[in-house]
Structure formats: C-alpha cells, structure tokens
C-alpha cells in the first residue's frame, strides 16, 4: 500500500481558507494556524515507527522507492506485515507553515 499525503485542494488559497474556516472552525484563515498541525503530524510520523519497531526510511533525492521496497521484501520472512515507512520530501509550492518576523520590528507576520 502506498500513501501519498498530497491534497490538491490545499494547494490553492481558497482551499486552504475553506479548510481553516469550515473544517477547523476558525473565524479567519492564517498560515500560522498550520504550524501546530504540521509539527504534530511530523512528530506522529516519527513516533509511530519507533512504537511499532518498523524502519523509517528517509528517501534520498532521485532514489527509486520501488527498489527500496524490493530490498525490504527480499529480507521479509513473515506472511504479512509492515516492511518500512518511507519518508520523502517532495518539492511542491505550499503555503508557509512557520511564523516569519519583520526584520525591523521583530513582530511576527500572520
């Protein structure tokens, strides 16, 4: 099974605004609201394999994921199970999820 965490609607400003306002119930949309969601997701992605004793494999640029999976399948002796969890950082335009500061005032942008 392959899971790609890509949501096309969240690649557009209107989709992001709808997510914050209607799905999460915030009065207004701000990319600052994404920061805790992003950090929680990353923490859970890194904790789950530790708890379940499953390798977390960070893919290198240009590395063929199918080749990595084939190597893990070759070593696997069970009837079923999770072989590994792959983590790829694909380049895609996204809305910022970090608080940025004004260089002159030090105030954060919302």
TIMI-2910 file (N, C-alpha, C, CB; in pm, 1 decimal, decimal comma, always signed):
<rs>
+----------+----------+----------+----------+----------+----------+----------+----------+----------+----------+----------+----------+------+
!      n_x !      n_y !      n_z !     ca_x !     ca_y !     ca_z !      c_x !      c_y !      c_z !     cb_x !     cb_y !     cb_z ! resn !
+----------+----------+----------+----------+----------+----------+----------+----------+----------+----------+----------+----------+------+
!    +85,1 !   -115,7 !     +0,0 !     +0,0 !     +0,0 !     +0,0 !    +90,1 !   +122,6 !     +0,0 !    -97,0 !     -0,6 !   +121,5 !  Unk !
!    +54,2 !   +222,1 !    -75,7 !   +131,0 !   +345,2 !    -87,4 !    +40,2 !   +460,8 !    -47,9 !   +187,6 !   +364,1 !   -232,3 !  Unk !
!    +87,0 !   +543,3 !    +43,5 !     +9,0 !   +658,5 !    +88,0 !    +84,3 !   +785,1 !    +51,3 !    -18,5 !   +652,6 !   +241,2 !  Unk !
!    +22,9 !   +868,1 !    -27,4 !    +81,6 !   +994,8 !    -67,5 !     +0,0 !  +1105,0 !     -0,2 !    +83,7 !  +1011,3 !   -224,6 !  Unk !
!    +63,5 !  +1179,4 !    +88,7 !     -8,6 !  +1283,2 !   +162,9 !     -5,3 !  +1412,5 !    +81,8 !    +53,8 !  +1304,9 !   +305,3 !  Unk !
!    -83,1 !  +1412,7 !    -23,9 !    -94,1 !  +1528,5 !   -112,4 !   -241,7 !  +1557,9 !   -129,8 !    -23,9 !  +1503,3 !   -251,2 !  Unk !
!   -282,4 !  +1676,8 !    -95,3 !   -422,6 !  +1715,0 !   -107,0 !   -429,7 !  +1834,5 !   -202,9 !   -485,2 !  +1749,8 !    +34,2 !  Unk !
!   -467,8 !  +1810,5 !   -327,9 !   -466,7 !  +1918,2 !   -427,4 !   -543,5 !  +2043,5 !   -385,2 !   -523,7 !  +1867,3 !   -555,6 !  Unk !
!   -656,2 !  +2027,6 !   -316,1 !   -735,9 !  +2145,1 !   -275,5 !   -656,7 !  +2236,2 !   -181,3 !   -866,9 !  +2100,1 !   -206,9 !  Unk !
!   -561,3 !  +2178,9 !   -107,7 !   -482,6 !  +2260,3 !    -14,9 !   -363,0 !  +2326,5 !    -83,0 !   -434,5 !  +2174,8 !   +101,1 !  Unk !
!   -355,3 !  +2316,0 !   -213,7 !   -250,8 !  +2384,2 !   -289,8 !   -301,2 !  +2518,9 !   -342,6 !   -203,0 !  +2295,8 !   -406,4 !  Unk !
!   -426,9 !  +2549,8 !   -316,6 !   -486,0 !  +2676,9 !   -362,0 !   -530,2 !  +2757,0 !   -239,8 !   -607,3 !  +2652,0 !   -459,0 !  Unk !
!   -520,8 !  +2888,6 !   -251,2 !   -556,9 !  +2977,0 !   -139,4 !   -700,2 !  +2952,2 !    -92,2 !   -540,5 !  +3124,0 !   -180,4 !  Unk !
!   -793,4 !  +2936,5 !   -185,9 !   -932,9 !  +2914,1 !   -148,1 !   -952,8 !  +2783,7 !    -72,0 !  -1020,0 !  +2914,5 !   -271,1 !  Unk !
!   -880,6 !  +2680,7 !   -111,3 !   -890,2 !  +2552,4 !    -42,1 !   -835,0 !  +2560,0 !    +99,3 !   -816,7 !  +2445,1 !   -120,0 !  Unk !
!   -724,6 !  +2632,4 !   +115,2 !   -665,0 !  +2649,7 !   +247,8 !   -759,0 !  +2729,9 !   +337,6 !   -527,5 !  +2720,0 !   +237,3 !  Unk !
!   -814,5 !  +2837,8 !   +284,1 !   -907,5 !  +2920,6 !   +362,3 !  -1029,7 !  +2839,4 !   +404,5 !   -951,7 !  +3044,3 !   +281,0 !  Unk !
!  -1084,2 !  +2760,8 !   +313,3 !  -1200,2 !  +2676,3 !   +346,5 !  -1165,8 !  +2574,1 !   +454,2 !  -1251,4 !  +2604,0 !   +221,1 !  Unk !
!  -1046,5 !  +2515,4 !   +445,4 !  -1003,2 !  +2417,3 !   +544,4 !  -1001,8 !  +2479,2 !   +684,0 !   -863,9 !  +2362,5 !   +508,8 !  Unk !
!   -940,5 !  +2595,9 !   +697,9 !   -932,4 !  +2659,9 !   +829,1 !  -1067,9 !  +2709,2 !   +878,9 !   -835,5 !  +2775,5 !   +823,8 !  Unk !
!  -1145,3 !  +2769,0 !   +790,3 !  -1270,8 !  +2828,4 !   +833,5 !  -1380,9 !  +2724,8 !   +854,2 !  -1315,8 !  +2930,7 !   +733,0 !  Unk !
!  -1402,6 !  +2638,2 !   +758,8 !  -1518,0 !  +2549,8 !   +764,0 !  -1486,8 !  +2412,6 !   +823,7 !  -1573,7 !  +2532,6 !   +626,4 !  Unk !
!  -1368,5 !  +2359,3 !   +798,2 !  -1334,3 !  +2228,5 !   +852,3 !  -1288,8 !  +2239,2 !   +997,5 !  -1225,4 !  +2162,8 !   +767,6 !  Unk !
!  -1201,0 !  +2337,2 !  +1025,2 !  -1148,6 !  +2351,5 !  +1161,4 !  -1225,9 !  +2452,6 !  +1245,6 !  -1003,7 !  +2392,0 !  +1156,1 !  Unk !
!  -1311,0 !  +2534,1 !  +1182,5 !  -1397,0 !  +2625,7 !  +1256,5 !  -1333,5 !  +2756,2 !  +1302,5 !  -1448,4 !  +2556,8 !  +1372,9 !  Unk !
!  -1221,2 !  +2795,2 !  +1242,8 !  -1159,3 !  +2923,4 !  +1278,7 !  -1235,2 !  +3038,4 !  +1212,6 !  -1009,5 !  +2926,0 !  +1236,8 !  Unk !
!  -1231,4 !  +3154,4 !  +1275,8 !  -1302,1 !  +3271,2 !  +1221,2 !  -1234,0 !  +3325,5 !  +1097,0 !  -1311,8 !  +3380,9 !  +1326,2 !  Unk !
!  -1103,8 !  +3308,9 !  +1087,9 !  -1030,1 !  +3357,1 !   +970,5 !   -919,7 !  +3256,4 !   +938,4 !   -970,0 !  +3500,8 !   +995,4 !  Unk !
!   -869,4 !  +3265,9 !   +817,7 !   -763,1 !  +3175,6 !   +774,5 !   -628,6 !  +3244,3 !   +792,3 !   -783,5 !  +3132,1 !   +627,0 !  Unk !
!   -533,0 !  +3172,8 !   +845,2 !   -397,1 !  +3223,2 !   +860,3 !   -302,4 !  +3104,2 !   +849,5 !   -378,3 !  +3299,3 !   +996,9 !  Unk !
!   -193,7 !  +3123,2 !   +777,1 !    -98,2 !  +3012,7 !   +764,1 !    -34,3 !  +2979,6 !   +898,9 !    +10,8 !  +3047,7 !   +661,1 !  Unk !
!    -37,0 !  +3072,1 !   +994,5 !    +15,9 !  +3043,4 !  +1128,5 !    -61,9 !  +2929,1 !  +1194,9 !     +9,8 !  +3170,2 !  +1217,0 !  Unk !
!   -186,3 !  +2908,4 !  +1155,0 !   -267,6 !  +2800,7 !  +1210,7 !   -217,6 !  +2662,5 !  +1166,2 !   -413,4 !  +2819,2 !  +1169,6 !  Unk !
!   -141,8 !  +2658,5 !  +1056,4 !    -93,1 !  +2531,1 !  +1004,8 !    +27,9 !  +2480,5 !  +1083,0 !    -57,6 !  +2544,7 !   +857,8 !  Unk !
!   +103,3 !  +2568,9 !  +1145,8 !   +225,8 !  +2530,4 !  +1215,0 !   +204,8 !  +2418,8 !  +1317,3 !   +284,6 !  +2650,3 !  +1283,4 !  Unk !
!   +109,7 !  +2429,8 !  +1411,5 !    +92,9 !  +2320,2 !  +1507,6 !    +44,2 !  +2190,2 !  +1441,6 !     -5,4 !  +2362,0 !  +1616,2 !  Unk !
!    -32,8 !  +2201,0 !  +1335,5 !    -79,7 !  +2081,4 !  +1264,5 !    +39,1 !  +2011,0 !  +1199,9 !   -186,5 !  +2118,4 !  +1157,0 !  Unk !
!   +124,3 !  +2088,2 !  +1135,2 !   +242,1 !  +2032,4 !  +1069,0 !   +335,1 !  +1966,0 !  +1169,7 !   +316,9 !  +2141,6 !   +992,3 !  Unk !
!   +363,4 !  +2034,9 !  +1278,8 !   +454,8 !  +1980,6 !  +1379,7 !   +399,2 !  +1853,5 !  +1444,1 !   +482,4 !  +2085,5 !  +1487,5 !  Unk !
!   +269,8 !  +1850,2 !  +1469,6 !   +207,8 !  +1730,8 !  +1528,2 !   +214,6 !  +1612,9 !  +1430,9 !    +60,9 !  +1759,6 !  +1566,8 !  Unk !
!   +189,3 !  +1638,5 !  +1303,1 !   +195,3 !  +1532,5 !  +1202,0 !   +335,8 !  +1474,4 !  +1193,7 !   +151,7 !  +1586,2 !  +1064,1 !  Unk !
!   +436,3 !  +1561,0 !  +1188,9 !   +574,8 !  +1514,7 !  +1180,0 !   +612,2 !  +1433,8 !  +1304,2 !   +671,0 !  +1634,3 !  +1162,8 !  Unk !
!   +573,2 !  +1481,7 !  +1420,8 !   +603,4 !  +1409,0 !  +1545,5 !   +539,5 !  +1270,4 !  +1544,2 !   +553,9 !  +1488,8 !  +1668,5 !  Unk !
!   +414,5 !  +1261,2 !  +1499,7 !   +346,5 !  +1131,5 !  +1494,6 !   +408,9 !  +1040,2 !  +1389,0 !   +197,0 !  +1151,0 !  +1465,3 !  Unk !
!   +451,6 !  +1098,3 !  +1276,4 !   +516,8 !  +1020,2 !  +1170,6 !   +647,2 !   +960,1 !  +1220,1 !   +543,0 !  +1107,5 !  +1047,3 !  Unk !
!   +715,7 !  +1029,1 !  +1310,7 !   +842,3 !   +979,0 !  +1362,1 !   +823,3 !   +887,4 !  +1483,8 !   +932,5 !  +1095,5 !  +1398,5 !  Unk !
!   +715,4 !   +905,6 !  +1559,0 !   +691,4 !   +824,1 !  +1678,3 !   +633,8 !   +686,4 !  +1643,5 !   +596,7 !   +897,1 !  +1773,0 !  Unk !
!   +542,7 !   +681,0 !  +1547,3 !   +477,5 !   +554,8 !  +1512,4 !   +576,8 !   +443,1 !  +1479,6 !   +385,3 !   +576,1 !  +1394,9 !  Unk !
!   +675,1 !   +466,4 !  +1392,5 !   +768,4 !   +357,6 !  +1362,2 !   +849,6 !   +312,5 !  +1483,6 !   +862,4 !   +400,5 !  +1252,3 !  Unk !
!   +879,3 !   +404,9 !  +1574,2 !   +951,8 !   +366,9 !  +1696,1 !   +867,0 !   +272,9 !  +1781,0 !   +990,9 !   +492,3 !  +1777,8 !  Unk !
!   +739,8 !   +307,9 !  +1799,6 !   +648,9 !   +225,7 !  +1880,5 !   +628,5 !    +88,3 !  +1818,8 !   +513,8 !   +295,6 !  +1896,8 !  Unk !
!   +614,7 !    +85,7 !  +1688,2 !   +582,7 !    -39,9 !  +1618,9 !   +706,3 !   -115,9 !  +1572,4 !   +494,5 !    -11,6 !  +1500,1 !  Unk !
!   +824,9 !    -60,0 !  +1599,5 !   +951,9 !   -122,1 !  +1559,4 !   +955,2 !   -150,2 !  +1408,5 !   +974,4 !   -253,0 !  +1637,8 !  Unk !
!   +920,0 !    -47,2 !  +1333,5 !   +920,0 !    -52,6 !  +1187,8 !  +1021,8 !    +51,6 !  +1139,1 !   +775,1 !    -25,7 !  +1128,0 !  Unk !
!  +1108,7 !    +15,6 !  +1045,1 !  +1206,9 !   +113,0 !   +996,8 !  +1140,8 !   +234,0 !   +929,9 !  +1302,3 !    +46,1 !   +898,7 !  Unk !
!  +1191,9 !   +352,0 !   +962,0 !  +1152,0 !   +476,2 !   +894,4 !  +1265,3 !   +508,5 !   +798,1 !  +1125,1 !   +596,3 !   +997,6 !  Unk !
!  +1236,8 !   +503,7 !   +669,6 !  +1339,2 !   +520,1 !   +567,3 !  +1323,3 !   +656,4 !   +499,7 !  +1331,2 !   +405,7 !   +462,8 !  Unk !
!  +1417,9 !   +747,6 !   +523,5 !  +1413,4 !   +875,9 !   +452,1 !  +1470,4 !   +856,2 !   +311,3 !  +1493,4 !   +986,9 !   +529,7 !  Unk !
!  +1390,5 !   +878,5 !   +209,1 !  +1435,7 !   +860,2 !    +71,6 !  +1528,7 !   +974,1 !    +31,4 !  +1315,6 !   +852,2 !    -24,7 !  Unk !
!  +1631,3 !   +938,7 !    -43,1 !  +1725,0 !  +1037,4 !    -96,9 !  +1670,6 !  +1090,2 !   -229,1 !  +1867,2 !   +975,7 !   -116,2 !  Unk !
!  +1716,5 !  +1207,5 !   -268,4 !  +1675,8 !  +1266,0 !   -395,6 !  +1711,8 !  +1170,7 !   -509,1 !  +1742,6 !  +1404,3 !   -416,8 !  Unk !
!  +1614,0 !  +1140,7 !   -592,9 !  +1635,9 !  +1054,0 !   -708,0 !  +1632,7 !   +905,2 !   -677,8 !  +1765,2 !  +1086,7 !   -769,2 !  Unk !
!  +1620,4 !   +867,9 !   -552,3 !  +1618,7 !   +726,2 !   -515,7 !  +1486,7 !   +663,1 !   -558,7 !  +1640,3 !   +708,5 !   -363,4 !  Unk !
!  +1492,9 !   +545,6 !   -618,5 !  +1372,0 !   +475,7 !   -661,8 !  +1309,5 !   +403,9 !   -543,3 !  +1403,4 !   +375,7 !   -775,6 !  Unk !
!  +1189,7 !   +445,1 !   -508,4 !  +1119,5 !   +388,4 !   -393,0 !  +1088,6 !   +240,0 !   -415,0 !   +989,2 !   +466,2 !   -366,1 !  Unk !
!  +1060,8 !   +202,5 !   -538,8 !  +1033,6 !    +61,8 !   -569,2 !  +1155,9 !    -26,1 !   -543,0 !   +989,0 !    +46,9 !   -714,9 !  Unk !
!  +1274,4 !    +26,2 !   -568,3 !  +1396,7 !    -50,7 !   -541,7 !  +1415,3 !    -71,6 !   -391,4 !  +1520,1 !    +21,2 !   -601,2 !  Unk !
!  +1386,7 !    +31,2 !   -312,8 !  +1397,1 !    +19,8 !   -167,2 !  +1296,9 !    -83,9 !   -117,3 !  +1372,3 !   +157,4 !    -98,4 !  Unk !
!  +1174,2 !    -75,6 !   -166,2 !  +1069,8 !   -170,8 !   -125,5 !  +1109,9 !   -313,9 !   -163,2 !   +934,1 !   -134,2 !   -191,3 !  Unk !
!  +1168,0 !   -332,9 !   -280,9 !  +1209,7 !   -467,1 !   -325,0 !  +1315,8 !   -523,9 !   -230,6 !  +1264,6 !   -462,4 !   -470,3 !  Unk !
!  +1409,0 !   -441,2 !   -185,5 !  +1513,3 !   -487,5 !    -93,1 !  +1452,2 !   -529,9 !    +40,6 !  +1618,7 !   -376,8 !    -70,7 !  Unk !
!  +1355,6 !   -453,7 !    +90,4 !  +1288,8 !   -490,1 !   +216,5 !  +1203,8 !   -616,0 !   +199,7 !  +1200,9 !   -373,7 !   +266,2 !  Unk !
!  +1134,7 !   -629,3 !    +85,4 !  +1054,1 !   -750,3 !    +60,2 !  +1142,6 !   -874,2 !    +56,1 !   +975,8 !   -737,2 !    -72,3 !  Unk !
!  +1259,8 !   -861,8 !     -1,7 !  +1352,0 !   -974,9 !    -14,7 !  +1394,3 !  -1027,8 !   +122,2 !  +1475,7 !   -933,8 !    -95,6 !  Unk !
!  +1410,2 !   -938,3 !   +220,3 !  +1453,3 !   -978,3 !   +355,6 !  +1337,7 !  -1022,3 !   +444,8 !  +1526,3 !   -863,7 !   +422,3 !  Unk !
!  +1215,1 !   -990,7 !   +405,8 !  +1099,0 !  -1016,1 !   +491,3 !  +1063,3 !  -1163,8 !   +490,7 !   +978,8 !   -932,6 !   +445,6 !  Unk !
!  +1042,7 !  -1221,2 !   +610,0 !  +1012,9 !  -1364,0 !   +619,6 !   +870,2 !  -1393,6 !   +665,4 !  +1109,6 !  -1429,0 !   +714,0 !  Unk !
!   +797,6 !  -1291,9 !   +709,3 !   +661,7 !  -1313,4 !   +758,4 !   +560,7 !  -1329,5 !   +646,5 !   +620,5 !  -1199,5 !   +846,8 !  Unk !
!   +439,4 !  -1368,7 !   +685,2 !   +330,2 !  -1381,3 !   +587,0 !   +273,0 !  -1244,9 !   +551,3 !   +218,5 !  -1472,3 !   +641,5 !  Unk !
!   +268,2 !  -1155,3 !   +649,9 !   +217,5 !  -1020,4 !   +626,8 !   +278,8 !   -928,2 !   +731,1 !    +61,1 !  -1016,2 !   +632,6 !  Unk !
!   +274,8 !   -799,5 !   +702,9 !   +329,2 !   -702,8 !   +797,3 !   +375,7 !   -576,6 !   +726,9 !   +443,9 !   -763,9 !   +875,2 !  Unk !
!   +414,8 !   -480,6 !   +804,6 !   +465,3 !   -354,4 !   +751,7 !   +615,6 !   -369,1 !   +733,8 !   +430,4 !   -233,8 !   +846,2 !  Unk !
!   +663,2 !   -348,1 !   +613,9 !   +805,3 !   -362,3 !   +584,5 !   +884,6 !   -240,4 !   +630,6 !   +826,1 !   -384,5 !   +435,4 !  Unk !
!   +836,0 !   -123,5 !   +597,0 !   +901,6 !     +1,0 !   +632,9 !   +805,1 !   +115,7 !   +607,0 !  +1033,9 !    +19,9 !   +553,3 !  Unk !
!   +839,6 !   +230,8 !   +660,5 !   +766,0 !   +353,6 !   +630,2 !   +864,6 !   +445,8 !   +560,7 !   +704,4 !   +420,7 !   +760,5 !  Unk !
!   +831,2 !   +485,6 !   +439,2 !   +919,0 !   +573,7 !   +362,9 !   +879,4 !   +718,9 !   +381,7 !   +916,1 !   +537,3 !   +214,8 !  Unk !
!   +980,0 !   +804,4 !   +386,1 !   +956,4 !   +947,1 !   +405,3 !  +1029,3 !  +1022,4 !   +294,9 !  +1003,7 !   +994,5 !   +546,9 !  Unk !
!   +951,8 !  +1089,7 !   +210,9 !  +1009,8 !  +1167,0 !   +100,5 !   +967,8 !  +1312,2 !   +114,9 !   +965,6 !  +1110,3 !    -37,8 !  Unk !
!  +1061,2 !  +1399,6 !    +93,7 !  +1032,7 !  +1542,8 !    +96,4 !  +1025,7 !  +1591,2 !    -47,6 !  +1141,3 !  +1622,0 !   +178,2 !  Unk !
!   +909,2 !  +1583,3 !   -105,3 !   +890,5 !  +1625,4 !   -243,7 !   +879,3 !  +1777,0 !   -249,4 !   +765,1 !  +1559,0 !   -305,6 !  Unk !
!   +937,0 !  +1835,9 !   -351,0 !   +928,7 !  +1981,0 !   -369,5 !   +793,8 !  +2014,5 !   -432,4 !  +1046,4 !  +2033,8 !   -458,3 !  Unk !
!   +719,5 !  +2099,8 !   -366,0 !   +592,3 !  +2146,4 !   -419,6 !   +563,7 !  +2283,2 !   -359,7 !   +476,5 !  +2045,6 !   -388,9 !  Unk !
!   +500,7 !  +2370,9 !   -435,3 !   +469,4 !  +2502,0 !   -378,1 !   +359,9 !  +2488,1 !   -271,6 !   +424,7 !  +2601,0 !   -489,3 !  Unk !
!   +387,2 !  +2538,3 !   -152,4 !   +291,1 !  +2530,8 !    -42,7 !   +285,9 !  +2663,9 !    +30,3 !   +327,7 !  +2417,0 !    +54,9 !  Unk !
!   +182,5 !  +2681,5 !   +108,8 !   +172,4 !  +2799,4 !   +192,7 !   +264,2 !  +2780,0 !   +312,7 !    +25,1 !  +2824,9 !   +237,5 !  Unk !
!   +327,7 !  +2885,6 !   +355,8 !   +421,2 !  +2877,1 !   +468,5 !   +350,3 !  +2830,0 !   +594,6 !   +488,0 !  +3013,0 !   +493,4 !  Unk !
!   +422,7 !  +2749,0 !   +672,3 !   +367,4 !  +2699,1 !   +798,3 !   +453,1 !  +2742,9 !   +916,3 !   +356,2 !  +2546,0 !   +795,4 !  Unk !
!   +532,4 !  +2845,5 !   +895,3 !   +617,0 !  +2895,2 !  +1002,8 !   +590,0 !  +3043,4 !  +1024,3 !   +766,3 !  +2870,8 !   +971,2 !  Unk !
!   +614,8 !  +3089,0 !  +1142,9 !   +598,3 !  +3231,8 !  +1170,1 !   +724,1 !  +3303,9 !  +1126,1 !   +568,8 !  +3258,3 !  +1321,0 !  Unk !
!   +706,5 !  +3404,4 !  +1042,8 !   +819,1 !  +3485,5 !   +997,8 !   +816,5 !  +3618,4 !  +1070,5 !   +815,1 !  +3506,8 !   +844,6 !  Unk !
!   +932,0 !  +3677,7 !  +1084,8 !   +943,0 !  +3803,0 !  +1159,6 !   +986,4 !  +3917,6 !  +1069,5 !  +1041,5 !  +3787,5 !  +1275,1 !  Unk !
!   +931,1 !  +4034,2 !  +1099,3 !   +970,9 !  +4157,0 !  +1032,2 !  +1111,8 !  +4190,3 !  +1079,6 !   +870,4 !  +4274,8 !  +1061,5 !  Unk !
!  +1204,5 !  +4212,7 !   +986,0 !  +1343,6 !  +4237,5 !  +1023,2 !  +1361,4 !  +4365,0 !  +1105,5 !  +1428,7 !  +4245,7 !   +898,9 !  Unk !
!  +1279,5 !  +4466,9 !  +1079,5 !  +1293,6 !  +4593,1 !  +1151,0 !  +1229,6 !  +4590,2 !  +1289,9 !  +1232,7 !  +4704,3 !  +1069,6 !  Unk !
!  +1110,3 !  +4532,6 !  +1300,6 !  +1036,3 !  +4537,9 !  +1426,9 !  +1044,9 !  +4410,7 !  +1510,7 !   +893,4 !  +4567,2 !  +1398,7 !  Unk !
!  +1074,6 !  +4298,9 !  +1445,5 !  +1076,5 !  +4170,6 !  +1516,1 !   +938,0 !  +4110,2 !  +1533,6 !  +1140,8 !  +4187,6 !  +1651,1 !  Unk !
!   +833,2 !  +4182,0 !  +1488,6 !   +695,5 !  +4132,2 !  +1500,5 !   +674,0 !  +4017,4 !  +1401,2 !   +592,0 !  +4247,2 !  +1475,0 !  Unk !
!   +587,0 !  +3922,3 !  +1439,5 !   +556,3 !  +3810,8 !  +1350,3 !   +449,2 !  +3851,7 !  +1251,0 !   +511,1 !  +3687,3 !  +1430,2 !  Unk !
!   +456,7 !  +3789,1 !  +1132,6 !   +351,9 !  +3805,2 !  +1031,1 !   +246,2 !  +3700,0 !  +1057,3 !   +409,3 !  +3792,7 !   +885,2 !  Unk !
!   +122,4 !  +3730,5 !  +1035,4 !    +16,3 !  +3629,2 !  +1047,2 !    -20,0 !  +3574,7 !   +913,2 !   -107,2 !  +3686,5 !  +1114,1 !  Unk !
+----------+----------+----------+----------+----------+----------+----------+----------+----------+----------+----------+----------+------+
</rs>
